[in-house]
Amino acid sequence: MATRKLDKSDLEQLKSLQESYQQVTAQIASCTIDIELIAEQLQELETEKKFQMKQFKDLREEESKIISTLKEKYGDGEININEGIFISQE
């Protein structure tokens, strides 16, 4: 089996190509890790959003009950929270 030395320019091209492959492979790995971390963050945000939406719905239900109670107590009208007054529609 005969061996032959590669031309310097050919060897440099091959080494450059090999380095490029390594850089691209490292970037792919970095992107994959970033995607996984972002996916975890998205999952956490989704969980938090569900919790906050439940809180929001609970608050709306509480508001509805308060409005119903106030309507029974004061009748139809508007409430000015800043002034603490009820304005009757009658």
PyMOL Python script that loads the backbone (N, CA, C, O; Angstrom):
from pymol import cmd

cmd.read_pdbstr("""\
ATOM      1  N   MET A   1       0.831  -1.157   0.000  1.00  0.00           N
ATOM      2  CA  MET A   1       0.000   0.000   0.000  1.00  0.00           C
ATOM      3  C   MET A   1       0.889   1.238   0.000  1.00  0.00           C
ATOM      4  O   MET A   1       1.776   1.393   0.840  1.00  0.00           O
ATOM      5  N   ALA A   2       0.629   2.099  -0.952  1.00  0.00           N
ATOM      6  CA  ALA A   2       1.464   3.288  -1.116  1.00  0.00           C
ATOM      7  C   ALA A   2       0.808   4.478  -0.431  1.00  0.00           C
ATOM      8  O   ALA A   2      -0.414   4.628  -0.441  1.00  0.00           O
ATOM      9  N   THR A   3       1.628   5.302   0.150  1.00  0.00           N
ATOM     10  CA  THR A   3       1.120   6.534   0.759  1.00  0.00           C
ATOM     11  C   THR A   3       1.674   7.711  -0.002  1.00  0.00           C
ATOM     12  O   THR A   3       2.745   7.657  -0.607  1.00  0.00           O
ATOM     13  N   ARG A   4       0.919   8.751   0.053  1.00  0.00           N
ATOM     14  CA  ARG A   4       1.331   9.957  -0.673  1.00  0.00           C
ATOM     15  C   ARG A   4       0.930  11.165   0.167  1.00  0.00           C
ATOM     16  O   ARG A   4      -0.185  11.204   0.688  1.00  0.00           O
ATOM     17  N   LYS A   5       1.774  12.106   0.302  1.00  0.00           N
ATOM     18  CA  LYS A   5       1.526  13.286   1.106  1.00  0.00           C
ATOM     19  C   LYS A   5       0.570  14.217   0.354  1.00  0.00           C
ATOM     20  O   LYS A   5       0.713  14.459  -0.844  1.00  0.00           O
ATOM     21  N   LEU A   6      -0.420  14.733   1.116  1.00  0.00           N
ATOM     22  CA  LEU A   6      -1.384  15.665   0.524  1.00  0.00           C
ATOM     23  C   LEU A   6      -0.730  17.019   0.303  1.00  0.00           C
ATOM     24  O   LEU A   6       0.152  17.435   1.055  1.00  0.00           O
ATOM     25  N   ASP A   7      -1.180  17.694  -0.743  1.00  0.00           N
ATOM     26  CA  ASP A   7      -0.722  19.061  -0.964  1.00  0.00           C
ATOM     27  C   ASP A   7      -1.170  19.915   0.219  1.00  0.00           C
ATOM     28  O   ASP A   7      -2.223  19.672   0.809  1.00  0.00           O
ATOM     29  N   LYS A   8      -0.362  20.915   0.558  1.00  0.00           N
ATOM     30  CA  LYS A   8      -0.662  21.781   1.691  1.00  0.00           C
ATOM     31  C   LYS A   8      -2.024  22.441   1.529  1.00  0.00           C
ATOM     32  O   LYS A   8      -2.779  22.508   2.499  1.00  0.00           O
ATOM     33  N   SER A   9      -2.362  22.922   0.359  1.00  0.00           N
ATOM     34  CA  SER A   9      -3.649  23.603   0.132  1.00  0.00           C
ATOM     35  C   SER A   9      -4.822  22.633   0.293  1.00  0.00           C
ATOM     36  O   SER A   9      -5.865  23.006   0.830  1.00  0.00           O
ATOM     37  N   ASP A  10      -4.655  21.393  -0.169  1.00  0.00           N
ATOM     38  CA  ASP A  10      -5.710  20.388  -0.013  1.00  0.00           C
ATOM     39  C   ASP A  10      -5.924  20.057   1.464  1.00  0.00           C
ATOM     40  O   ASP A  10      -7.060  19.939   1.922  1.00  0.00           O
ATOM     41  N   LEU A  11      -4.829  19.911   2.201  1.00  0.00           N
ATOM     42  CA  LEU A  11      -4.902  19.611   3.625  1.00  0.00           C
ATOM     43  C   LEU A  11      -5.573  20.762   4.379  1.00  0.00           C
ATOM     44  O   LEU A  11      -6.389  20.536   5.273  1.00  0.00           O
ATOM     45  N   GLU A  12      -5.220  21.998   4.008  1.00  0.00           N
ATOM     46  CA  GLU A  12      -5.825  23.169   4.654  1.00  0.00           C
ATOM     47  C   GLU A  12      -7.325  23.230   4.376  1.00  0.00           C
ATOM     48  O   GLU A  12      -8.104  23.567   5.267  1.00  0.00           O
ATOM     49  N   GLN A  13      -7.734  22.910   3.154  1.00  0.00           N
ATOM     50  CA  GLN A  13      -9.162  22.881   2.816  1.00  0.00           C
ATOM     51  C   GLN A  13      -9.906  21.857   3.662  1.00  0.00           C
ATOM     52  O   GLN A  13     -10.989  22.133   4.178  1.00  0.00           O
ATOM     53  N   LEU A  14      -9.313  20.669   3.801  1.00  0.00           N
ATOM     54  CA  LEU A  14      -9.941  19.616   4.592  1.00  0.00           C
ATOM     55  C   LEU A  14     -10.022  19.999   6.073  1.00  0.00           C
ATOM     56  O   LEU A  14     -11.043  19.767   6.721  1.00  0.00           O
ATOM     57  N   LYS A  15      -8.945  20.585   6.609  1.00  0.00           N
ATOM     58  CA  LYS A  15      -8.948  21.032   8.000  1.00  0.00           C
ATOM     59  C   LYS A  15      -9.978  22.137   8.218  1.00  0.00           C
ATOM     60  O   LYS A  15     -10.673  22.148   9.235  1.00  0.00           O
ATOM     61  N   SER A  16     -10.078  23.059   7.275  1.00  0.00           N
ATOM     62  CA  SER A  16     -11.048  24.151   7.366  1.00  0.00           C
ATOM     63  C   SER A  16     -12.477  23.598   7.343  1.00  0.00           C
ATOM     64  O   SER A  16     -13.342  24.050   8.093  1.00  0.00           O
ATOM     65  N   LEU A  17     -12.705  22.620   6.474  1.00  0.00           N
ATOM     66  CA  LEU A  17     -14.011  21.980   6.398  1.00  0.00           C
ATOM     67  C   LEU A  17     -14.339  21.266   7.706  1.00  0.00           C
ATOM     68  O   LEU A  17     -15.466  21.343   8.197  1.00  0.00           O
ATOM     69  N   GLN A  18     -13.359  20.578   8.263  1.00  0.00           N
ATOM     70  CA  GLN A  18     -13.552  19.871   9.521  1.00  0.00           C
ATOM     71  C   GLN A  18     -13.879  20.855  10.647  1.00  0.00           C
ATOM     72  O   GLN A  18     -14.765  20.587  11.459  1.00  0.00           O
ATOM     73  N   GLU A  19     -13.179  21.985  10.706  1.00  0.00           N
ATOM     74  CA  GLU A  19     -13.447  23.011  11.714  1.00  0.00           C
ATOM     75  C   GLU A  19     -14.860  23.583  11.544  1.00  0.00           C
ATOM     76  O   GLU A  19     -15.568  23.827  12.521  1.00  0.00           O
ATOM     77  N   SER A  20     -15.246  23.787  10.294  1.00  0.00           N
ATOM     78  CA  SER A  20     -16.593  24.303  10.028  1.00  0.00           C
ATOM     79  C   SER A  20     -17.650  23.321  10.514  1.00  0.00           C
ATOM     80  O   SER A  20     -18.651  23.729  11.102  1.00  0.00           O
ATOM     81  N   TYR A  21     -17.437  22.038  10.273  1.00  0.00           N
ATOM     82  CA  TYR A  21     -18.362  21.013  10.764  1.00  0.00           C
ATOM     83  C   TYR A  21     -18.464  21.058  12.285  1.00  0.00           C
ATOM     84  O   TYR A  21     -19.558  20.972  12.841  1.00  0.00           O
ATOM     85  N   GLN A  22     -17.333  21.193  12.947  1.00  0.00           N
ATOM     86  CA  GLN A  22     -17.325  21.245  14.405  1.00  0.00           C
ATOM     87  C   GLN A  22     -18.077  22.475  14.922  1.00  0.00           C
ATOM     88  O   GLN A  22     -18.822  22.390  15.899  1.00  0.00           O
ATOM     89  N   GLN A  23     -17.874  23.619  14.257  1.00  0.00           N
ATOM     90  CA  GLN A  23     -18.571  24.841  14.665  1.00  0.00           C
ATOM     91  C   GLN A  23     -20.077  24.713  14.465  1.00  0.00           C
ATOM     92  O   GLN A  23     -20.863  25.098  15.330  1.00  0.00           O
ATOM     93  N   VAL A  24     -20.464  24.173  13.329  1.00  0.00           N
ATOM     94  CA  VAL A  24     -21.891  24.012  13.042  1.00  0.00           C
ATOM     95  C   VAL A  24     -22.510  23.009  14.012  1.00  0.00           C
ATOM     96  O   VAL A  24     -23.618  23.224  14.504  1.00  0.00           O
ATOM     97  N   THR A  25     -21.811  21.933  14.285  1.00  0.00           N
ATOM     98  CA  THR A  25     -22.306  20.932  15.228  1.00  0.00           C
ATOM     99  C   THR A  25     -22.470  21.541  16.619  1.00  0.00           C
ATOM    100  O   THR A  25     -23.451  21.263  17.309  1.00  0.00           O
ATOM    101  N   ALA A  26     -21.522  22.359  17.026  1.00  0.00           N
ATOM    102  CA  ALA A  26     -21.616  23.027  18.333  1.00  0.00           C
ATOM    103  C   ALA A  26     -22.805  23.983  18.353  1.00  0.00           C
ATOM    104  O   ALA A  26     -23.504  24.074  19.362  1.00  0.00           O
ATOM    105  N   GLN A  27     -23.041  24.691  17.260  1.00  0.00           N
ATOM    106  CA  GLN A  27     -24.182  25.605  17.174  1.00  0.00           C
ATOM    107  C   GLN A  27     -25.505  24.846  17.229  1.00  0.00           C
ATOM    108  O   GLN A  27     -26.459  25.290  17.868  1.00  0.00           O
ATOM    109  N   ILE A  28     -25.555  23.698  16.552  1.00  0.00           N
ATOM    110  CA  ILE A  28     -26.764  22.867  16.595  1.00  0.00           C
ATOM    111  C   ILE A  28     -27.024  22.413  18.025  1.00  0.00           C
ATOM    112  O   ILE A  28     -28.164  22.446  18.490  1.00  0.00           O
ATOM    113  N   ALA A  29     -25.980  21.992  18.723  1.00  0.00           N
ATOM    114  CA  ALA A  29     -26.125  21.560  20.115  1.00  0.00           C
ATOM    115  C   ALA A  29     -26.604  22.720  20.983  1.00  0.00           C
ATOM    116  O   ALA A  29     -27.483  22.545  21.827  1.00  0.00           O
ATOM    117  N   SER A  30     -26.035  23.893  20.778  1.00  0.00           N
ATOM    118  CA  SER A  30     -26.429  25.078  21.541  1.00  0.00           C
ATOM    119  C   SER A  30     -27.888  25.430  21.282  1.00  0.00           C
ATOM    120  O   SER A  30     -28.629  25.743  22.215  1.00  0.00           O
ATOM    121  N   CYS A  31     -28.300  25.381  20.028  1.00  0.00           N
ATOM    122  CA  CYS A  31     -29.694  25.662  19.674  1.00  0.00           C
ATOM    123  C   CYS A  31     -30.629  24.640  20.308  1.00  0.00           C
ATOM    124  O   CYS A  31     -31.700  24.996  20.801  1.00  0.00           O
ATOM    125  N   THR A  32     -30.233  23.394  20.296  1.00  0.00           N
ATOM    126  CA  THR A  32     -31.054  22.335  20.882  1.00  0.00           C
ATOM    127  C   THR A  32     -31.239  22.563  22.378  1.00  0.00           C
ATOM    128  O   THR A  32     -32.345  22.417  22.900  1.00  0.00           O
ATOM    129  N   ILE A  33     -30.178  22.915  23.052  1.00  0.00           N
ATOM    130  CA  ILE A  33     -30.258  23.196  24.486  1.00  0.00           C
ATOM    131  C   ILE A  33     -31.161  24.405  24.731  1.00  0.00           C
ATOM    132  O   ILE A  33     -32.018  24.376  25.614  1.00  0.00           O
ATOM    133  N   ASP A  34     -30.963  25.469  23.943  1.00  0.00           N
ATOM    134  CA  ASP A  34     -31.793  26.673  24.081  1.00  0.00           C
ATOM    135  C   ASP A  34     -33.270  26.352  23.868  1.00  0.00           C
ATOM    136  O   ASP A  34     -34.130  26.838  24.603  1.00  0.00           O
ATOM    137  N   ILE A  35     -33.554  25.539  22.869  1.00  0.00           N
ATOM    138  CA  ILE A  35     -34.944  25.159  22.585  1.00  0.00           C
ATOM    139  C   ILE A  35     -35.544  24.420  23.775  1.00  0.00           C
ATOM    140  O   ILE A  35     -36.689  24.672  24.149  1.00  0.00           O
ATOM    141  N   GLU A  36     -34.787  23.519  24.365  1.00  0.00           N
ATOM    142  CA  GLU A  36     -35.269  22.770  25.533  1.00  0.00           C
ATOM    143  C   GLU A  36     -35.527  23.695  26.711  1.00  0.00           C
ATOM    144  O   GLU A  36     -36.542  23.568  27.395  1.00  0.00           O
ATOM    145  N   LEU A  37     -34.607  24.627  26.947  1.00  0.00           N
ATOM    146  CA  LEU A  37     -34.781  25.564  28.057  1.00  0.00           C
ATOM    147  C   LEU A  37     -35.987  26.473  27.827  1.00  0.00           C
ATOM    148  O   LEU A  37     -36.747  26.755  28.753  1.00  0.00           O
ATOM    149  N   ILE A  38     -36.153  26.922  26.598  1.00  0.00           N
ATOM    150  CA  ILE A  38     -37.303  27.773  26.274  1.00  0.00           C
ATOM    151  C   ILE A  38     -38.599  26.983  26.404  1.00  0.00           C
ATOM    152  O   ILE A  38     -39.607  27.510  26.874  1.00  0.00           O
ATOM    153  N   ALA A  39     -38.576  25.735  25.992  1.00  0.00           N
ATOM    154  CA  ALA A  39     -39.770  24.888  26.121  1.00  0.00           C
ATOM    155  C   ALA A  39     -40.159  24.737  27.592  1.00  0.00           C
ATOM    156  O   ALA A  39     -41.344  24.761  27.926  1.00  0.00           O
ATOM    157  N   GLU A  40     -39.169  24.581  28.470  1.00  0.00           N
ATOM    158  CA  GLU A  40     -39.456  24.507  29.901  1.00  0.00           C
ATOM    159  C   GLU A  40     -40.051  25.817  30.409  1.00  0.00           C
ATOM    160  O   GLU A  40     -40.999  25.816  31.194  1.00  0.00           O
ATOM    161  N   GLN A  41     -39.483  26.932  29.954  1.00  0.00           N
ATOM    162  CA  GLN A  41     -40.007  28.240  30.354  1.00  0.00           C
ATOM    163  C   GLN A  41     -41.436  28.423  29.868  1.00  0.00           C
ATOM    164  O   GLN A  41     -42.287  28.929  30.599  1.00  0.00           O
ATOM    165  N   LEU A  42     -41.694  28.012  28.639  1.00  0.00           N
ATOM    166  CA  LEU A  42     -43.044  28.116  28.099  1.00  0.00           C
ATOM    167  C   LEU A  42     -44.031  27.285  28.918  1.00  0.00           C
ATOM    168  O   LEU A  42     -45.155  27.715  29.174  1.00  0.00           O
ATOM    169  N   GLN A  43     -43.599  26.100  29.321  1.00  0.00           N
ATOM    170  CA  GLN A  43     -44.457  25.242  30.141  1.00  0.00           C
ATOM    171  C   GLN A  43     -44.753  25.911  31.476  1.00  0.00           C
ATOM    172  O   GLN A  43     -45.889  25.896  31.949  1.00  0.00           O
ATOM    173  N   GLU A  44     -43.723  26.499  32.082  1.00  0.00           N
ATOM    174  CA  GLU A  44     -43.914  27.195  33.351  1.00  0.00           C
ATOM    175  C   GLU A  44     -44.856  28.386  33.178  1.00  0.00           C
ATOM    176  O   GLU A  44     -45.723  28.629  34.018  1.00  0.00           O
ATOM    177  N   LEU A  45     -44.678  29.120  32.090  1.00  0.00           N
ATOM    178  CA  LEU A  45     -45.555  30.263  31.822  1.00  0.00           C
ATOM    179  C   LEU A  45     -46.990  29.815  31.573  1.00  0.00           C
ATOM    180  O   LEU A  45     -47.935  30.474  32.008  1.00  0.00           O
ATOM    181  N   GLU A  46     -47.149  28.712  30.885  1.00  0.00           N
ATOM    182  CA  GLU A  46     -48.483  28.186  30.621  1.00  0.00           C
ATOM    183  C   GLU A  46     -49.170  27.791  31.927  1.00  0.00           C
ATOM    184  O   GLU A  46     -50.359  28.051  32.116  1.00  0.00           O
ATOM    185  N   THR A  47     -48.419  27.167  32.817  1.00  0.00           N
ATOM    186  CA  THR A  47     -48.956  26.798  34.128  1.00  0.00           C
ATOM    187  C   THR A  47     -49.350  28.046  34.908  1.00  0.00           C
ATOM    188  O   THR A  47     -50.421  28.093  35.513  1.00  0.00           O
ATOM    189  N   GLU A  48     -48.486  29.055  34.896  1.00  0.00           N
ATOM    190  CA  GLU A  48     -48.788  30.306  35.593  1.00  0.00           C
ATOM    191  C   GLU A  48     -49.998  31.005  34.971  1.00  0.00           C
ATOM    192  O   GLU A  48     -50.835  31.558  35.685  1.00  0.00           O
ATOM    193  N   LYS A  49     -50.088  30.978  33.650  1.00  0.00           N
ATOM    194  CA  LYS A  49     -51.230  31.595  32.974  1.00  0.00           C
ATOM    195  C   LYS A  49     -52.527  30.914  33.378  1.00  0.00           C
ATOM    196  O   LYS A  49     -53.524  31.591  33.632  1.00  0.00           O
ATOM    197  N   LYS A  50     -52.532  29.593  33.440  1.00  0.00           N
ATOM    198  CA  LYS A  50     -53.731  28.858  33.850  1.00  0.00           C
ATOM    199  C   LYS A  50     -54.134  29.240  35.269  1.00  0.00           C
ATOM    200  O   LYS A  50     -55.314  29.441  35.556  1.00  0.00           O
ATOM    201  N   PHE A  51     -53.143  29.338  36.155  1.00  0.00           N
ATOM    202  CA  PHE A  51     -53.421  29.729  37.526  1.00  0.00           C
ATOM    203  C   PHE A  51     -54.028  31.137  37.571  1.00  0.00           C
ATOM    204  O   PHE A  51     -55.023  31.367  38.258  1.00  0.00           O
ATOM    205  N   GLN A  52     -53.426  32.069  36.838  1.00  0.00           N
ATOM    206  CA  GLN A  52     -53.911  33.448  36.828  1.00  0.00           C
ATOM    207  C   GLN A  52     -55.293  33.550  36.181  1.00  0.00           C
ATOM    208  O   GLN A  52     -56.117  34.354  36.617  1.00  0.00           O
ATOM    209  N   MET A  53     -55.553  32.757  35.161  1.00  0.00           N
ATOM    210  CA  MET A  53     -56.887  32.758  34.548  1.00  0.00           C
ATOM    211  C   MET A  53     -57.925  32.243  35.535  1.00  0.00           C
ATOM    212  O   MET A  53     -59.047  32.749  35.572  1.00  0.00           O
ATOM    213  N   LYS A  54     -57.565  31.247  36.332  1.00  0.00           N
ATOM    214  CA  LYS A  54     -58.468  30.757  37.373  1.00  0.00           C
ATOM    215  C   LYS A  54     -58.740  31.871  38.376  1.00  0.00           C
ATOM    216  O   LYS A  54     -59.883  32.079  38.783  1.00  0.00           O
ATOM    217  N   GLN A  55     -57.695  32.585  38.773  1.00  0.00           N
ATOM    218  CA  GLN A  55     -57.860  33.709  39.690  1.00  0.00           C
ATOM    219  C   GLN A  55     -58.794  34.762  39.078  1.00  0.00           C
ATOM    220  O   GLN A  55     -59.677  35.290  39.754  1.00  0.00           O
ATOM    221  N   PHE A  56     -58.586  35.055  37.803  1.00  0.00           N
ATOM    222  CA  PHE A  56     -59.397  36.043  37.101  1.00  0.00           C
ATOM    223  C   PHE A  56     -60.869  35.637  37.096  1.00  0.00           C
ATOM    224  O   PHE A  56     -61.748  36.452  37.376  1.00  0.00           O
ATOM    225  N   LYS A  57     -61.126  34.372  36.774  1.00  0.00           N
ATOM    226  CA  LYS A  57     -62.506  33.872  36.752  1.00  0.00           C
ATOM    227  C   LYS A  57     -63.127  33.912  38.144  1.00  0.00           C
ATOM    228  O   LYS A  57     -64.302  34.247  38.296  1.00  0.00           O
ATOM    229  N   ASP A  58     -62.337  33.568  39.157  1.00  0.00           N
ATOM    230  CA  ASP A  58     -62.837  33.637  40.528  1.00  0.00           C
ATOM    231  C   ASP A  58     -63.196  35.069  40.908  1.00  0.00           C
ATOM    232  O   ASP A  58     -64.215  35.311  41.555  1.00  0.00           O
ATOM    233  N   LEU A  59     -62.352  36.015  40.501  1.00  0.00           N
ATOM    234  CA  LEU A  59     -62.631  37.424  40.784  1.00  0.00           C
ATOM    235  C   LEU A  59     -63.897  37.895  40.079  1.00  0.00           C
ATOM    236  O   LEU A  59     -64.685  38.647  40.652  1.00  0.00           O
ATOM    237  N   ARG A  60     -64.091  37.462  38.858  1.00  0.00           N
ATOM    238  CA  ARG A  60     -65.309  37.835  38.126  1.00  0.00           C
ATOM    239  C   ARG A  60     -66.546  37.278  38.818  1.00  0.00           C
ATOM    240  O   ARG A  60     -67.578  37.944  38.901  1.00  0.00           O
ATOM    241  N   GLU A  61     -66.431  36.058  39.308  1.00  0.00           N
ATOM    242  CA  GLU A  61     -67.546  35.440  40.031  1.00  0.00           C
ATOM    243  C   GLU A  61     -67.830  36.217  41.319  1.00  0.00           C
ATOM    244  O   GLU A  61     -68.983  36.486  41.656  1.00  0.00           O
ATOM    245  N   GLU A  62     -66.766  36.567  42.026  1.00  0.00           N
ATOM    246  CA  GLU A  62     -66.923  37.351  43.258  1.00  0.00           C
ATOM    247  C   GLU A  62     -67.550  38.718  42.952  1.00  0.00           C
ATOM    248  O   GLU A  62     -68.421  39.190  43.683  1.00  0.00           O
ATOM    249  N   GLU A  63     -67.098  39.338  41.871  1.00  0.00           N
ATOM    250  CA  GLU A  63     -67.655  40.630  41.454  1.00  0.00           C
ATOM    251  C   GLU A  63     -69.146  40.504  41.160  1.00  0.00           C
ATOM    252  O   GLU A  63     -69.940  41.356  41.558  1.00  0.00           O
ATOM    253  N   SER A  64     -69.513  39.448  40.469  1.00  0.00           N
ATOM    254  CA  SER A  64     -70.913  39.225  40.124  1.00  0.00           C
ATOM    255  C   SER A  64     -71.770  39.084  41.386  1.00  0.00           C
ATOM    256  O   SER A  64     -72.874  39.624  41.461  1.00  0.00           O
ATOM    257  N   LYS A  65     -71.247  38.352  42.375  1.00  0.00           N
ATOM    258  CA  LYS A  65     -71.977  38.183  43.629  1.00  0.00           C
ATOM    259  C   LYS A  65     -72.124  39.518  44.366  1.00  0.00           C
ATOM    260  O   LYS A  65     -73.193  39.829  44.893  1.00  0.00           O
ATOM    261  N   ILE A  66     -71.049  40.295  44.398  1.00  0.00           N
ATOM    262  CA  ILE A  66     -71.093  41.598  45.071  1.00  0.00           C
ATOM    263  C   ILE A  66     -72.096  42.519  44.383  1.00  0.00           C
ATOM    264  O   ILE A  66     -72.878  43.201  45.045  1.00  0.00           O
ATOM    265  N   ILE A  67     -72.069  42.533  43.046  1.00  0.00           N
ATOM    266  CA  ILE A  67     -73.006  43.380  42.292  1.00  0.00           C
ATOM    267  C   ILE A  67     -74.441  42.969  42.583  1.00  0.00           C
ATOM    268  O   ILE A  67     -75.315  43.817  42.762  1.00  0.00           O
ATOM    269  N   SER A  68     -74.675  41.668  42.629  1.00  0.00           N
ATOM    270  CA  SER A  68     -76.017  41.170  42.923  1.00  0.00           C
ATOM    271  C   SER A  68     -76.461  41.603  44.323  1.00  0.00           C
ATOM    272  O   SER A  68     -77.597  42.037  44.510  1.00  0.00           O
ATOM    273  N   THR A  69     -75.584  41.486  45.282  1.00  0.00           N
ATOM    274  CA  THR A  69     -75.894  41.884  46.657  1.00  0.00           C
ATOM    275  C   THR A  69     -76.160  43.395  46.745  1.00  0.00           C
ATOM    276  O   THR A  69     -77.105  43.833  47.401  1.00  0.00           O
ATOM    277  N   LEU A  70     -75.317  44.172  46.079  1.00  0.00           N
ATOM    278  CA  LEU A  70     -75.499  45.626  46.100  1.00  0.00           C
ATOM    279  C   LEU A  70     -76.787  46.047  45.393  1.00  0.00           C
ATOM    280  O   LEU A  70     -77.462  46.990  45.807  1.00  0.00           O
ATOM    281  N   LYS A  71     -77.107  45.337  44.329  1.00  0.00           N
ATOM    282  CA  LYS A  71     -78.335  45.637  43.593  1.00  0.00           C
ATOM    283  C   LYS A  71     -79.552  45.390  44.479  1.00  0.00           C
ATOM    284  O   LYS A  71     -80.507  46.167  44.469  1.00  0.00           O
ATOM    285  N   GLU A  72     -79.509  44.302  45.244  1.00  0.00           N
ATOM    286  CA  GLU A  72     -80.607  44.018  46.176  1.00  0.00           C
ATOM    287  C   GLU A  72     -80.701  45.100  47.255  1.00  0.00           C
ATOM    288  O   GLU A  72     -81.797  45.494  47.654  1.00  0.00           O
ATOM    289  N   LYS A  73     -79.561  45.567  47.715  1.00  0.00           N
ATOM    290  CA  LYS A  73     -79.514  46.528  48.807  1.00  0.00           C
ATOM    291  C   LYS A  73     -79.863  47.953  48.355  1.00  0.00           C
ATOM    292  O   LYS A  73     -80.604  48.660  49.038  1.00  0.00           O
ATOM    293  N   TYR A  74     -79.319  48.373  47.189  1.00  0.00           N
ATOM    294  CA  TYR A  74     -79.482  49.759  46.756  1.00  0.00           C
ATOM    295  C   TYR A  74     -80.403  49.929  45.549  1.00  0.00           C
ATOM    296  O   TYR A  74     -80.840  51.044  45.264  1.00  0.00           O
ATOM    297  N   GLY A  75     -80.700  48.862  44.847  1.00  0.00           N
ATOM    298  CA  GLY A  75     -81.506  48.949  43.634  1.00  0.00           C
ATOM    299  C   GLY A  75     -80.623  49.170  42.419  1.00  0.00           C
ATOM    300  O   GLY A  75     -79.400  49.045  42.487  1.00  0.00           O
ATOM    301  N   ASP A  76     -81.282  49.508  41.278  1.00  0.00           N
ATOM    302  CA  ASP A  76     -80.535  49.757  40.044  1.00  0.00           C
ATOM    303  C   ASP A  76     -79.864  51.120  40.113  1.00  0.00           C
ATOM    304  O   ASP A  76     -80.426  52.085  40.631  1.00  0.00           O
ATOM    305  N   GLY A  77     -78.668  51.177  39.587  1.00  0.00           N
ATOM    306  CA  GLY A  77     -77.943  52.444  39.565  1.00  0.00           C
ATOM    307  C   GLY A  77     -76.464  52.216  39.320  1.00  0.00           C
ATOM    308  O   GLY A  77     -76.029  51.151  38.881  1.00  0.00           O
ATOM    309  N   GLU A  78     -75.714  53.260  39.624  1.00  0.00           N
ATOM    310  CA  GLU A  78     -74.267  53.222  39.433  1.00  0.00           C
ATOM    311  C   GLU A  78     -73.583  53.513  40.756  1.00  0.00           C
ATOM    312  O   GLU A  78     -74.135  54.186  41.626  1.00  0.00           O
ATOM    313  N   ILE A  79     -72.376  52.998  40.891  1.00  0.00           N
ATOM    314  CA  ILE A  79     -71.584  53.245  42.079  1.00  0.00           C
ATOM    315  C   ILE A  79     -70.334  54.007  41.663  1.00  0.00           C
ATOM    316  O   ILE A  79     -69.628  53.617  40.733  1.00  0.00           O
ATOM    317  N   ASN A  80     -70.079  55.091  42.365  1.00  0.00           N
ATOM    318  CA  ASN A  80     -68.838  55.836  42.164  1.00  0.00           C
ATOM    319  C   ASN A  80     -67.907  55.421  43.306  1.00  0.00           C
ATOM    320  O   ASN A  80     -68.056  55.880  44.438  1.00  0.00           O
ATOM    321  N   ILE A  81     -66.970  54.569  43.002  1.00  0.00           N
ATOM    322  CA  ILE A  81     -66.064  54.033  44.016  1.00  0.00           C
ATOM    323  C   ILE A  81     -65.198  55.133  44.610  1.00  0.00           C
ATOM    324  O   ILE A  81     -64.952  55.143  45.816  1.00  0.00           O
ATOM    325  N   ASN A  82     -64.731  56.065  43.773  1.00  0.00           N
ATOM    326  CA  ASN A  82     -63.855  57.126  44.262  1.00  0.00           C
ATOM    327  C   ASN A  82     -64.539  58.002  45.311  1.00  0.00           C
ATOM    328  O   ASN A  82     -63.916  58.423  46.285  1.00  0.00           O
ATOM    329  N   GLU A  83     -65.822  58.269  45.100  1.00  0.00           N
ATOM    330  CA  GLU A  83     -66.544  59.116  46.036  1.00  0.00           C
ATOM    331  C   GLU A  83     -67.326  58.308  47.062  1.00  0.00           C
ATOM    332  O   GLU A  83     -67.812  58.860  48.049  1.00  0.00           O
ATOM    333  N   GLY A  84     -67.448  57.006  46.835  1.00  0.00           N
ATOM    334  CA  GLY A  84     -68.156  56.144  47.765  1.00  0.00           C
ATOM    335  C   GLY A  84     -69.655  56.418  47.790  1.00  0.00           C
ATOM    336  O   GLY A  84     -70.294  56.383  48.841  1.00  0.00           O
ATOM    337  N   ILE A  85     -70.206  56.694  46.594  1.00  0.00           N
ATOM    338  CA  ILE A  85     -71.636  56.990  46.532  1.00  0.00           C
ATOM    339  C   ILE A  85     -72.353  56.095  45.528  1.00  0.00           C
ATOM    340  O   ILE A  85     -71.760  55.548  44.597  1.00  0.00           O
ATOM    341  N   PHE A  86     -73.657  55.973  45.762  1.00  0.00           N
ATOM    342  CA  PHE A  86     -74.531  55.235  44.863  1.00  0.00           C
ATOM    343  C   PHE A  86     -75.439  56.239  44.171  1.00  0.00           C
ATOM    344  O   PHE A  86     -76.030  57.102  44.819  1.00  0.00           O
ATOM    345  N   ILE A  87     -75.547  56.125  42.853  1.00  0.00           N
ATOM    346  CA  ILE A  87     -76.411  57.027  42.068  1.00  0.00           C
ATOM    347  C   ILE A  87     -77.550  56.197  41.511  1.00  0.00           C
ATOM    348  O   ILE A  87     -77.351  55.333  40.656  1.00  0.00           O
ATOM    349  N   SER A  88     -78.742  56.471  42.006  1.00  0.00           N
ATOM    350  CA  SER A  88     -79.916  55.707  41.620  1.00  0.00           C
ATOM    351  C   SER A  88     -80.343  56.054  40.201  1.00  0.00           C
ATOM    352  O   SER A  88     -80.168  57.189  39.758  1.00  0.00           O
ATOM    353  N   GLN A  89     -80.903  55.079  39.487  1.00  0.00           N
ATOM    354  CA  GLN A  89     -81.393  55.307  38.137  1.00  0.00           C
ATOM    355  C   GLN A  89     -82.827  55.826  38.177  1.00  0.00           C
ATOM    356  O   GLN A  89     -83.351  56.222  37.136  1.00  0.00           O
ATOM    357  N   GLU A  90     -83.456  55.839  39.296  1.00  0.00           N
ATOM    358  CA  GLU A  90     -84.844  56.269  39.411  1.00  0.00           C
ATOM    359  C   GLU A  90     -84.967  57.753  39.450  1.00  0.00           C
ATOM    360  O   GLU A  90     -86.076  58.279  39.547  1.00  0.00           O
TER     361      GLU A  90
END
""", "prot")
cmd.dss("prot")
cmd.show_as("cartoon", "prot")
cmd.util.cbc("prot")
cmd.orient("prot")
